[in-house]
Amino acid sequence: MLSRRALLRGHLREEPRILPPGLVRPVAEICQQCRACVDHCPASIISLKSGMPALDFSFEGCDFCGECRDNCPHSDVFFEEDLTFPHTAQVLSHCLALNGVDCQSCRDHCPADAIRFRPRAGGPWHPDVAQDDCTGCGACIGHCPTNAISISVRSGPHVDAQS
């Protein structure tokens, strides 16, 4: 399902399903759709998408609080100890800064300081994502005025390509 924001901005493709951080097994194997992760997420970024938990970074990012893991009845086999994502942020070509408009909104909202801007002669500075520093939390995504940040999957079971 497309978000209202994506529809109004003309982004008609669906984003991949982003699962809660730290999952080590495919969600469909265990999830009983109990909604514990949805109900206990303080950032309200978890919802059920086709019956399975999915994160939506449209307005907020994940702060790795662990409430989803702590309240999951299957957390002993569902989650690993470290809450991490197997993806990083990626700046797309329609970024304002890449198109001559001074904007650093993504950098201002990155809690890991993983988005840095490098000087460019004759125009606004260009964004650069430090892949090793990016936690994949998604805080930058919802604050981009042109929806020019997406996730780039490293590997692992946390992103389900079968939206």
Buried (B, 14 or more C-beta within 10 A) or exposed (E): EEBEEBEEEEBEEEBBBBBBBBBEBEBEEBBEEBEBBBEBBEBEBBBBBEEBBBBBBBBBBBBBBBBBBEBBEBBEEBBEEEBBBBBBBBBEEEBBBBEEEEBBBBBEBBEBEBBBBEEEEEEBBBBEBBEEEBBBBBBBBBBBEBBBBBBBBBEEEBBBEEB
